[in-house]
Amino acid sequence: MKPQDPSPSRIAAAPLTPNPTLRESKPAEISIAFPDNAAALVVFGHYDQNIARIERSLGVSAYANGNQVVIKGPKNASEQARRVLEMLYERVKMGQPADDGDVDGAIAESAYQGLLFPGDEAQRDGFGVVKTRKRGVVRARNAAQDRYLAALRKFELVFAEGPAGTGKTWLAVGHAVSLLEQGLVERLVLSRPAVEAGERLGFLPGDMKDKVDPYLRPIYDALYDFMDGRMVERGIQTGMIEIAPLAFMRGRTLSKAAVLLDEAQNATAMQMKMFLTRLGEGSRMMVNGDPTQTDLAPGQKSGLGEAVRLLSSNPRIGHVRFAHADVVRHDLVRQIVEAYERAGHEGRTPAAT
């Protein structure tokens, strides 16, 4: 194995004032150098856009010169910016990207480390990861995702509730693929309720597969993100991977499988009970949904809320809630979710949209 390059060397990390009583309020200046120039360019981003993102998020000023960065600002914020840059550098050296989401994730992770172990972030390994052959290491981008991955590793059944864009489906599929590649399960069963958001399934063209595939497209997309396309097609042909509507689960026992029910807010109470009782020996089950986006007919009760209410107190079952602050899809998505949530609290929009 090729030895890793040395970590970035810290050239200076001293407050501008020696007065210890003013150290927190007075600005600090930190200079950091990265041994690998090519990796440093990736860390800084195109036209230093990653540095600019760190500046906006942490309230510091930073400028790059060659392979060095000088950070100025409040001491704690400057130290956090240093940790973010060092995290990104180590990940880039391992072949991982450094796009906007990775920068935001590193900022969230560095803040989480500071809360857990002030002044000694080395005690914390960082957020949880999912590792697959195609994608490599994928790291949680916030504390909620970290809790979710921890729950997936610990429990046989995990409920995840939260708004769109928080990474519930994507991480669940990645975890399922990881279990398959490690040999911990023998197949994947990925499902969603085929509930129309205004359309009518029977009027769509094609056979049954053509009719339901559009509803399962997000699962296909996540699966192709974590697995080579040829392996996905081969797995579907051999039955190692099954992607099917929820209605197809009735009467089955799913053993030695990673089972995902996505968009679970659109499952009725009876469908949810049917799905949960499919769990067999050696299986892991994940149930994801957004309670605010139910497409069920008026008068039908969502099975997700009932299942969480009945089962979340069971110590053998995991339950993770995501909030609008945990949205990782796009900055505007977070703001859109917040706006709808505020309007819903004020009674200006229906709860299900």
Sequence and secondary structure as in RCSB ss.txt:
>XXXX:A:sequence
MKPQDPSPSRIAAAPLTPNPTLRESKPAEISIAFPDNAAALVVFGHYDQNIARIERSLGVSAYANGNQVVIKGPK
NASEQARRVLEMLYERVKMGQPADDGDVDGAIAESAYQGLLFPGDEAQRDGFGVVKTRKRGVVRARNAAQDRYLA
ALRKFELVFAEGPAGTGKTWLAVGHAVSLLEQGLVERLVLSRPAVEAGERLGFLPGDMKDKVDPYLRPIYDALYD
FMDGRMVERGIQTGMIEIAPLAFMRGRTLSKAAVLLDEAQNATAMQMKMFLTRLGEGSRMMVNGDPTQTDLAPGQ
KSGLGEAVRLLSSNPRIGHVRFAHADVVRHDLVRQIVEAYERAGHEGRTPAAT
>XXXX:A:secstr
        EEEEEEES   GGGTTTSEEEEEEE S HHHHHHHH GGGHHHHHHHHHHT EEEEETTEEEEEEEH
HHHHHHHHHHHHHHHHHHTT    HHHHHHHHHHHHHHHHHSTT GGG   S EEEETTTEEEE  SHHHHHHHH
HHHH SEEEEE  TTSSHHHHHHHHHHHHHHTTS SEEEEEE    SS  GGGSSSSHHHHHHHHHHHHHHHHHH
HS HHHHHHHHHHTSEEEEEGGGGTT  B SEEEEE SGGGSBHHHHHHHHTTB TT EEEEEE TT   S TT 
 BHHHHHHHHHTT TTEEEEE  GGG  S HHHHHHHHHHHHHHHTTSS S  
